[in-house]
Amino acid sequence: GLKEKLGIPAGAPVILTPARIAEEKNIPLVLDIAPQVAARFPEAYFVVAGDGPLLDQMKARVAREGISNVKFIGYFNDVEALLSIADIFLLPSFLELHSIAILEAMRSGVPVVVSSDVGCNSEFIEDGVNGILRDPFRSDGWAGAIMSLLSDEVQRRRMGEQGRALCRERFDIQRTARRFEELYKELLAA
């Protein structure tokens, strides 16, 4: 399977960050928290999928600091396949308009740990219910959120389900199209 191809043991938890390796995506925060998570969950892997101007710099830091639980896999076009092996979705961006990646993760039932007050995140994510919101300008709280999800499969599954339900309710394109159709018929009838 994909885990094997990426050199990740079958039972290992995966924390996925699909992002352009650029300033606004705040990848250094991932590298700050990975060792903290490794101390409690040595079997967990952070998988960073993406390319960008800071990729070499981030890889160099991982090598220099001996951060063994982070894998940079470069650009990977099949996000669905990545989500299928992910236990947690992590995106600590400073800047995001409306992240399609976050919605894809939620739709797949993967619990999200993302930036508060960035893009539309705080409008559709209720902290602790259908996702976890943390301040991207502070590294504290991120590792704790991930460890709490890793240590509690029930919470992880429930949060993933809540995220999936939200996507069904608010972001289902067929349903939205039907709503417009009904509205249109109503307006025509009026």
VMD Tcl script that draws the C-alpha trace (Angstrom):
set ca {
  {0.00 0.00 0.00}
  {0.84 3.69 0.09}
  {2.26 3.61 3.63}
  {4.71 0.93 2.54}
  {5.66 2.96 -0.53}
  {6.39 5.96 1.72}
  {8.46 3.84 4.09}
  {5.97 4.09 6.96}
  {5.18 1.01 9.09}
  {1.63 -0.32 8.58}
  {0.34 0.46 12.08}
  {1.98 3.88 12.42}
  {-0.30 6.90 12.93}
  {0.06 9.53 10.18}
  {-0.30 13.28 10.65}
  {-0.70 14.75 7.17}
  {0.20 18.26 6.02}
  {-0.45 18.80 2.32}
  {0.88 22.27 1.59}
  {3.12 24.36 -0.57}
  {6.42 24.58 1.29}
  {6.31 28.37 1.51}
  {6.41 31.05 4.19}
  {2.62 31.42 4.62}
  {2.10 27.72 5.30}
  {4.12 27.85 8.54}
  {5.93 24.52 8.03}
  {8.55 25.37 10.75}
  {5.73 24.93 13.30}
  {5.29 21.33 12.11}
  {9.01 20.80 12.71}
  {8.75 22.46 16.15}
  {6.03 20.12 17.36}
  {7.12 16.84 15.70}
  {9.81 16.09 18.36}
  {7.32 16.85 21.17}
  {4.86 14.37 19.68}
  {7.65 11.81 19.09}
  {8.49 11.87 22.80}
  {5.04 10.43 23.58}
  {4.21 8.70 20.30}
  {7.50 7.51 18.81}
  {5.64 5.48 16.19}
  {3.79 8.51 14.69}
  {4.90 10.10 11.41}
  {4.37 13.62 10.11}
  {4.00 13.44 6.33}
  {4.44 16.75 4.52}
  {3.29 16.60 0.91}
  {4.17 19.49 -1.32}
  {6.83 21.41 -3.11}
  {7.91 25.00 -2.76}
  {10.67 27.54 -2.22}
  {11.43 26.45 1.35}
  {11.54 22.68 0.77}
  {15.35 22.34 0.78}
  {15.64 24.59 3.82}
  {13.07 22.50 5.74}
  {14.72 19.21 4.72}
  {18.08 20.61 5.87}
  {16.60 21.54 9.26}
  {15.13 18.04 9.70}
  {18.55 16.51 8.94}
  {20.43 19.01 11.13}
  {18.15 18.56 14.15}
  {17.71 14.82 13.63}
  {13.92 15.04 13.44}
  {13.30 11.43 12.42}
  {9.49 11.40 12.42}
  {8.96 13.92 9.60}
  {8.85 12.81 5.96}
  {8.85 15.29 3.10}
  {7.40 13.43 0.13}
  {7.35 16.31 -2.39}
  {4.42 17.07 -4.64}
  {1.82 14.29 -4.52}
  {-1.18 14.67 -6.78}
  {-3.46 12.07 -5.17}
  {-4.62 13.84 -2.02}
  {-7.44 11.33 -1.53}
  {-4.90 8.49 -1.30}
  {-2.93 10.49 1.28}
  {-6.10 11.20 3.28}
  {-6.92 7.48 3.26}
  {-3.75 6.78 5.31}
  {-4.01 9.91 7.49}
  {-5.17 9.83 11.11}
  {-4.92 13.59 11.58}
  {-4.80 16.52 9.14}
  {-2.52 19.37 10.23}
  {-2.34 22.80 8.58}
  {-0.85 25.66 10.64}
  {-1.01 28.32 7.88}
  {-0.68 32.03 8.55}
  {-2.65 32.78 5.42}
  {-5.43 30.83 3.76}
  {-8.43 32.05 1.82}
  {-10.73 29.06 1.93}
  {-8.72 25.88 2.12}
  {-10.02 23.18 -0.20}
  {-7.55 20.78 1.46}
  {-9.20 21.29 4.87}
  {-12.64 20.60 3.38}
  {-11.32 17.50 1.60}
  {-9.92 16.21 4.89}
  {-13.19 16.87 6.70}
  {-15.17 15.23 3.91}
  {-12.94 12.18 4.28}
  {-13.63 12.04 8.02}
  {-10.06 12.93 9.01}
  {-9.97 15.20 12.10}
  {-8.37 18.57 11.32}
  {-5.99 20.62 13.47}
  {-5.78 24.01 11.77}
  {-5.19 27.73 12.32}
  {-7.78 29.82 14.10}
  {-8.79 33.15 12.56}
  {-7.20 32.29 9.22}
  {-9.34 32.31 6.09}
  {-12.81 30.95 6.84}
  {-11.60 28.30 9.32}
  {-13.24 29.82 12.40}
  {-16.53 30.23 10.55}
  {-17.10 26.52 9.94}
  {-14.89 24.79 12.49}
  {-16.10 24.65 16.07}
  {-13.03 24.04 18.23}
  {-13.14 20.62 19.86}
  {-16.29 19.58 18.00}
  {-15.62 19.17 14.28}
  {-11.95 20.15 14.36}
  {-9.31 21.82 16.48}
  {-8.32 25.46 16.08}
  {-4.95 26.77 17.28}
  {-3.08 30.07 16.99}
  {-0.55 29.80 14.13}
  {1.60 32.52 15.70}
  {2.25 30.42 18.81}
  {3.59 26.89 18.77}
  {2.11 25.91 22.14}
  {-1.14 23.98 22.03}
  {-0.50 22.31 18.66}
  {1.45 19.30 19.96}
  {-1.04 18.86 22.81}
  {-3.97 18.85 20.39}
  {-2.31 16.19 18.23}
  {-1.33 14.04 21.22}
  {-4.83 14.22 22.63}
  {-6.24 12.99 19.30}
  {-3.59 10.26 18.99}
  {-4.35 9.01 22.49}
  {-8.13 8.93 22.04}
  {-9.44 7.01 19.05}
  {-13.06 7.63 20.04}
  {-12.56 11.40 20.07}
  {-10.66 11.18 16.78}
  {-13.44 9.24 15.10}
  {-16.19 11.45 16.53}
  {-14.44 14.63 15.39}
  {-13.91 13.13 11.94}
  {-17.60 12.24 11.73}
  {-18.64 15.75 12.82}
  {-16.42 17.19 10.09}
  {-17.92 14.86 7.51}
  {-21.45 15.82 8.61}
  {-20.63 19.53 8.29}
  {-19.37 19.00 4.73}
  {-22.52 17.10 3.85}
  {-24.69 19.90 5.23}
  {-22.86 22.96 4.03}
  {-20.59 22.08 1.17}
  {-22.42 19.41 -0.79}
  {-22.58 20.75 -4.34}
  {-25.59 18.65 -5.39}
  {-27.57 19.86 -2.41}
  {-26.58 23.45 -3.13}
  {-27.66 23.06 -6.75}
  {-31.03 21.64 -5.63}
  {-31.50 24.55 -3.23}
  {-30.93 27.01 -6.05}
  {-33.35 25.06 -8.23}
  {-36.04 25.19 -5.54}
  {-35.45 28.87 -4.98}
  {-35.69 29.47 -8.73}
  {-38.99 27.56 -8.97}
  {-40.32 29.49 -5.99}
  {-39.40 32.79 -7.63}
  {-41.00 31.72 -10.91}
  {-44.18 30.68 -9.12}
  {-44.35 33.99 -7.23}
}
mol new
graphics top color blue
foreach p $ca { graphics top sphere $p radius 0.5 }
foreach p [lrange $ca 0 end-1] q [lrange $ca 1 end] { graphics top cylinder $p $q radius 0.2 }
display resetview
